[in-house]
Structure formats: structure tokens, C-alpha cells
Amino acid sequence: MRGAGVPGFALDPNAAQERALRSHCGAARAAYNWAIAWVTASWWQRKAEESYGIPAAHLTEWRPWSLPALRKAFNAAKHTDPRFAAWWQDNSKEAYCTGLANASAAFDNYAKSKNGRRRGKRMGAPRFKSKRKARPACRFTTGTIRVDLDGRHVALPRLGTLRTHEPTGKLLARVQAGTARILSATVRQIRGRWFVSLQAEVKRDLERVARPNVAVGIDLGVKSLAVMADSTGEIREVANPRHLDGALKRLRRASRTVSRRQGPDRRTGRKPSRRWEKANATRNKVHHRVANLRADALRKLTTAVAGEYGTVVVEDLNVAGMLRSRRLARRIADAGFGEIRRRLAYKTQRNGCRLVAADRWYPSSKTCSGCGAVKAKLPLHVRTYQCDDCHLVIDRDDNAARNLAALAAAAVTGTGVAGDQDTPKRVSKPRGADRKTRTTRRSRTAQAGRAGGATLPHRRQTETRDRPQTEPLTGW
């Protein structure tokens, strides 16, 4: 038995059930904010006492942020606190436990990050969740959580039986056969609709891929969403659906209608009109449809790749840096490069295949897939790769995909040259094209003969053509 995340089911709640869902999610957010305020109050109190010169032994004690401690303190305060006393009984205890558990995890991550025991970006202290920006969500871990026998309803504590938009027959069959056991349920609102995600413990056999001995390299792009070249020499191209481009006309029209209505104003406290809310809902439907179409296309693409090849090689793209380009940001965001990498990461584990991520500075487009020579420069507008050594002429994306596929063998043999699967071979790499680009800054010190301290570039920096190289460059 192993844990597996079951896809969420869309819900069709009635008016009363939707009010209950919003109340539970609001209770989770309120409990989270209470826990943040309760713990940080002791921090500020100690800081104030230290400014008064009070000894450390007599300072206010630190308030713990473990989940049992937060539960005990919240249960004692909810009867008298005016923020909860009047309505805390209207929701399940799981709603408040959701907020307290999230607050405890937030403090743990902050403490580990501050002490250097957590990887990734440095995390700040937990902050309050805004009612306007926070995504409504609530998790149920105890109580009645089941899928009804009709295959179209789910039962949750205090919320009762909720109708699902799509059938739950596959999960119901596993539960009845004894190969799945539901552990928890999470309800959340995404893109204007309510969803329930059921976490289940599933007994699942390892799904073997169709071609376990074949490796594929995937080159992502804007012109074509993906160009896949496998180790057998086959090259396939997946067209970019460009869902957002197809909906821009409707989106402009809907946004123009919204701008002509009386919308909300937080500065003056003005509330939106009914016509504005209706127009805004129409505009949101366009955004939601584009997001759903994109997610469906990426889901089908990654499932097909993970179920066919034994080794998948992808690029380690700096998507956040690519989005800073004003000309390509919209198309890159519409393609979903990061989502493809994320989905392949867990789908390849499920199918027992290997996922290889190429180095971020590996020149897959500049390297010749035939002889391994590396070009010094290859502008983005040049769509055909022409090698000056072996005279290979190939499409730019096809060449990059073939180089990525060759990295699958290089990761096993230990050689770092694309196309070299047996023995290392000396190839042309002018100007260290396979290395990280060095950032250069203009000198601020004024020098004789140049206004403002500007200096002429070095001759090597102005070189644009390919040249043979017999020894590796040491100055770059």
C-alpha cells in the first residue's frame, strides 16, 4: 500500500451548501490568523520588556506553536473571544484545526529556514491571511468521509452529502474492492468552482512503460510547445495550442464591459454594482476556460510521455527569468514550461522511468547533434542550425531535442559531450560556450581618452564567428 493523490472532483453544491462551505473555509482562515496573533504577541511583548531593561529571566515566556498547544489555547479562548464566541459552533472542529495546523507548519518552516535547516529560499515570519486574497480551503481528517454508492455524491462531516459534477466510479470501485482507503478530504474554491480532493491510500501495481529502453529529449519552446527526439532517431513535434491567444478577443471585449461598470473602490468604501459583478463573472469565465484548457493539454502530454519512454530528458529552464522578457512573457506563461517539468517529475516515478534534468547552462541549441561542435553564438531568430565542421543542416529545435536525448546516455557513461555515448572526443567549443555567461559591468572610474570611463571591448568579446579550438580557454 502506498499513498497517492486522487484527482479532485468538481462539486455542484446548492445555495445552503455553498454558504456552509464558505463558512468552514472562513473559519479556517480566522483560526489561522488567531494563531499567528497569539504566538507573535509574546514576541512583541518580550521585545518591549527588553527595551525597558527587564532581565532575561523575568521576560514573558515564549508561547509554543506546536499543534497540540495551539489547539488547547484556542479551545480555551473561543468561548470568551468575541471574534468566535457567537458562531464557532456553526462549523466542524476540522475547520479550525485546518487553520491551526497551517499556522503551526508556517512557524516551523520559518524557524527551520532561519536556523539554516530548511532548503530553498529564505522564509519570513508568518503573516495574516487576507479575506480578499486568501484562497478558501478546508481539510477534513476525521468523521464521515466516503463516496456514496451511486457514484455521484460524497459525504463530508457537518457539510452532509454533496453532489459531484463528474462520476466517482473509479474511486468507488477501488474502495469496494479493498484496494483503496480514503484518509482525508480537502475542499477548496478554484477558478470560481468548488472542488473536493480525496487523499487515499491506494494499492497500485507499477505501470511499465511501452518502450523502456528508449530515451527521449524534450525541447520546450514557443513556436512548438515541445519537440521530442528519441534515441531511435524519431522526432515528433507537439504544436503549441496557444489557448490565451485564441481567447484574447473575447477577453478584451469582456474587460471593456467591466471597465464601463461601477466597480468597487477600497479607498472610498464603494461597493460594486450588480452589473459590474455580472460582467466581472463573465470575464472570469474566459480566464477560467483558458486555464482549464491549458491544464488539460499539459496533463495529456505529460501522461503520454511518461507512459511511453523509459528515460525522459528535460531542460532546467529559468522560467522566472524568462518571464522578465516583455516580448515573450505572455507566450511563455501561456505555454506552462514549469508545469510540464512538475508533472513529469511525479508521473515518471509512478511509471518507474527515469527523469534526467539537463544542466541549466548546457548549450543544447548551440551544440551540433552530429559532431558535438559548439557555436559561439546562435541568435533566437536563426531557426536553422548549420554546423561549420560536419556541415549538418537541421532545424534548431530538432537539434536541441537530439542533444537532450544524447544526455540520457551521457548521464550513465559519465561523459559530458552531447552525441558522445562511448568515448570522449575533443570538439570545438569557442569562447567557452558551454559555460555560464559572465556578467560584465561598465567601469565607473573615468579613464584618459574615454568620456565617462567607458572602455573599448576586448577583441575576444567582439568575435562572432566560429573558430577551431585545440586547447580549452582558461580566461573564461
N, C-alpha and C positions, 0 to 999 in steps of 0.2 A: 504494500500500500504506500502511495506517495501522494503528496499534496499537489493539487492542480487548480488553477484558477478557471472557473467556469465562466463563459462569457455572460455579460449582463443581459437581462430581459427587460424590454420596454414595458412600462405599466400603463394601464388605462384606468386611473382612479376616478371616482365620481367626485362631486364637489366637497362632500364631507370628508372623504378620504384624503383629498388633496390638502384640506385645511389641517388634518391630523399630521400629514407628512411634513408640512411646513412648521407646525408646532414642535414636532420632535427635533427637526434639524435646527430650529431656533433655540431649543433648549440645550442642544449640544454646544452651540456657539456661546450661549450665555454661561454655561458651566466652564467652558474653556477660558473665557475672559475672567470669570471669578477666580479660577485657579491662578492665572497669571498675576492678577492684582493681589491675591492673598500671599503668594510667595515673594513677590518683589516688594511688598510693603515692609517686610523685615529688612530687606536690603537697604532701602532708603532710610529706615529708622536707625539702623546701625551707622550709616554714613553721617546722619545728623548728630548722633551721640558722639561719634569720633570728633566731629568739629567742635563739640563742647568740651573736649578734653577728658571724657569719661574713660577709665581704664578698660582694656580689652576684656578683662574678666567680668566686668559688670555690664557689658553691652547686651542688647536684646539677642536672644538666641535665634539662630538661623531656622527658618521654617522649612521642613523637608518637602520635597516634591515627588516622592515615591507615590505610586498609585494608591496603595492602602492608606497612606497618610492623608492624601487629598480626599479620598472617599470619606474617611472619618471626620475630617474637618467640614466637608460640605454637608454631610448629613446632620451635623450639629448646627450649621448655620442656616440651612434652608427653611427652618421653621420660623425663625425670627427675622431673617433678612427680608426687607420689603421688596427686594428685586425678585424673590422666589416664593415668598410665603403665600401669595394669593393664587398661584397657578401651577406650582411644581407637581401637584398630584394629577394633573391632566395628562402627563406623559409617562412613558415607561422609564424605569430606572436605567435602562440601557442607553437612553438618550443622554443623560447626564454623565454616565460612565464613559461614553464616547468622547465627550469634551475633556473630561479629567484625564483619560488615557492619552489623548493627543497632547495635552499640556505637559504631562509627565515625560513623554517622549521628546518634546521640544526642549525641555530643560536638560534632559540627559544629553541630547545632541550638542547643545550649547556648551555644557561642561566638558564633554569629551573633545570638542573642537578647540576650546580654549586651552586645554591641557595637552594638546597635540596627540590625542589618542583617537582621532577621527580623520579619515582621509577626505580629500576634496577641499572645496573652498571653505574659507573660514566663516563660521556661522556666528551671527549676532544673537543678542538676547531675545527671547520670545516676545512678540508684540501682540496687541489685541487684534481680534478679527472684526472687520467692519461688516455691518449688516448689509451694506450696499454691495460690497465686493466679494465677500466670502461665498464659496460655493456650498449650497445646502447639502449636508450629508449626515447620515446617522448609521451606526453599526449595531447589530443585534447578535449577541453571542450566547444568550440563554433564552429559555422559553420555547414556545411552539414555533418552529421554523420548518416548514415542509412544503412540498409540491403536491397539490391536490391530484386526485386520481383522474380527473377529467383532462389534465394536461394543459389547462388554460388559466389556472389560478395558483397563487402562492399565499401561504398563511404566515403572518408575522405577529409578534407579540404586540398587544394593545391596538394594532392597526387592523387586525382582522384579516379577512380574505380579500386579496387584491387581484384583479383580472390582469393577465399579461397580454400584451399586444400580439406576441407570437407564441406558438405552442412550445411547451416544455417537455415534449415527449421523450427526447433523447436522455435527458437527465432523469426523468421519471423511470424509464426502462432500466437504467443503471441502478437506481435506488431499489427498485423492486427485485432486481437480480442479485442484490447484495454486493455489487462491485463499487458502490459509491455511498458515501455518508456525508450529509450536509453538516458543516461545522458552524458557519456563521452566515449572516446576510447583511449587506450594506445597501442602503437606499440613498440615492443622490439625484440631484437635478442637473442634467447636462443638456445644453442647447435647447432649453425650453421644455424638455420632457423628463419624466421621472423614470429611473432605471433601478433595478434591483440586481445586485451581483451576489451570487451564492458561492461561497468558498466551500469546496468539497474535497474530501479525501477519496481519491479515485484509484482503483486498481487497473492499471493500463499496461498493456504489453508494449515493448519497444517497437516502434514502426520503422521498418527498414526502408531505406531509400531505394528508388528504382535503379540508379546506376551508382553503386557505392565506390567504384574505382575511378570515377570521372570527377575531375576538379573543374570549377567554373570561376572565371573572374568577372566581376560586375563593375562596369564603369558607369557611374551616375552622371547625368547631365540634364541640361535644359532643353536642348533640341530634341533629344530622345531621352526618355526617362531612364532607361537602362540599356546598355549594350553588353550582352553576355557572350563570352567566348570560353568554350570548354577545352579540355586537354586533347580531345579528339580532332580539333580543328573547326568545329561547327561554331558559327557566330549567329546569334539571334538578337534582334532589336525589338525593344518594347517601346511603343510610341508613348509620348507624353500626353495624357488626356487633357491637361490644362483646363481643369474644371472652373477655375476662377475666371479665366479669360472668357469662357462661354457665358458666364453669368454677370459680367461687368455691365452690360447694357441694362439688364433688369435691376441691378444693384444701384446704378446711377439714378434710374427713374424712381426707385423706392426711396433713396436718400433725398432726392429733390422734394418728394412729397413730405417727408419728415421735417425737412427744414422749413416748410411753409406752415407748419402747425405750431401751436403754442406748447412748447416743451417745458420741462422742469428747470428751475433756477434755484440752486442751493444758496446763493447769496441773498436773494430776497425771500426765499421760502415759497416760491410759486410752485404749485403742483401742475403736472401735465394735464392737458385736456384729454377727453375721451378720443377725439380724432387723432391726437398725437400718439396715444397708446396703441390705437389700431394700426396706424401707419408704421410705427416702430416694430410692431409684431410682424407686419408683412415684410419689412426689411430684414428682420432677424431670420425669417424663414428662408430667405435667399442664402444668407450666411450658413445656416444650419444644413441646408441641402448640399452646398459645396463641400462642407466639412465631412458630411456622411459619404458623399461620392468619393472623396479623396481617401477616406479610411477604408472603404470597401475595395477600391482598386489596389491600395498598398497591401491589404490583407490577402487578397487573391494572389498577388505577385509573390510575396514572401512565402506563402504556403506552397506554391508551385515550385519555387527554387529549393526550399528546404526538404521537399519530398522527392526530389529527383537526383540531386548531386551529393556525392559523398564528402566533398570539400568545397567550401564556398569562400572566396577571397573578395573582400570589400576594401574600400578606401577609408582611411581615418580622416574624414573631412572636417575642417574647421568651419562648421555651419554658422556659428555665431559671427565669425569674422567675415564670411561670405555675405551675410545679410547686411553688412555695412555698405555694400555697393548699391548706390542709388539706382543703377540701371538694371541690376539683376535681382534685387532683393525680393520683389514681388513674385517673380517666377521661381526663385529658389524656395521660397516659403510655400508656394503652391505645390511644388514637387514633393516636399516632405522627405528630404535626404536623411535627416536624423531619425525619423520614424522607421524608415526602411532598415537602418542599422539596428535599431532597438528590437524590432520584431524578429529579425534574423537571429539575434543573439539567443533568444529563448526557444525559437522554433527549431533551430539546429540541434540544441540539446535534447529536445523531445524526440527527434528522429535519429539521434545517435550519429550525426555527421559532424564534421569539423569546420569551425569558422576561423578564418585567418584574417587579421586586420593588417593591411599594409602600413608601413611607416608613413607618417604624415608628410614627410619630405621626400618620399620615394618618387622620382620623376617618371611616372607611368606613361604620360603623354609624350615626353621628350625622348624616351628610350626606344630604340629600334627593336621591334619584336623578332627580327630576323638575325641580326648580328650582335645586338646589345650596345651599339654606339649611342651616345647621349648627345643630343643637340644642346648648344649653348642657350639658344632662345627659341621659343615656339609661341608666337602670339596667339591669342584666343581666336582671332578671326581667320587663322590658317586652319582649314578643316581637313586638309590632306597632308599626311606625313610622307616626306620624301627623304630617304636616307642617302647621304653622300658617300657612304662606304660600300654598302651592298646594293644600292640603287633600288631599294624596296619602295614601292608606292602603295599606300594603303590609307584608308580612312583614319582620321585621327582617333576617333572613339574606338574603332575596331582594334587599332594598335594598342591603345591603353588597356583594353579588356584582355588582349592576349598576354600582355606583360603581367597583369594581375593573376591570370591563370598560371603563368610560369612560376609565380611566387609560391604556389602551393608545394611544388617540388623543391624549391629553394629552401622552404621552411623545414623540410625533412632532411635534405642533404647538408644544409648549413652554408651553402654558397649564397652570396647576396646579389648576384647579377641576374637580371631577367633573361630568360632564354637559356640559362646555363643550368642544366639539370644533372650533369655528370662531373665535369672537371671545370675549375675556374679558368677563365680566359681573359686576357688583358684587352680592354676595349677603350674606345675613345670617350673621355668624359671631360670636355673642355670646360675650364673655369669652375670645376667642382660643381657641376650641375646637379649632382645627386646629394648635395649638402644644403643645410639651412641657409637661406639668404641672409646676408649680414646687413643690418640696418646701418645706414650712413647718415650722419648729421652734418649740416653746414657749419663750418667753423665760425665762431663768433669773434674771434680775435682778428683784428684788422692787420693785413699784411701789405707790404710795399707792392705797388703796382696794380692792386685789385681793390676796387671800391667795396666797402662793406665787409672786407675779409674774405670774399669769395675766391676760391681756388679752382684752377683748371682740373678737370677729371684726369685720372691716371689713364695711360694708354690702354691698359688691360681692361679698364671699365668700359671703354668705347668699342671694344671688339664685339662684333655681332655675328661673324661667320664661324662656321665650324673649322676646326683645325686638328690635325693628328697630334696625339699626345703619347709620348713614350714614358714619361715619368709623372707620378702624381704631383699635383700642385700642393705646395706647402704653405703658401701665403694666404689661403682662403679657408 
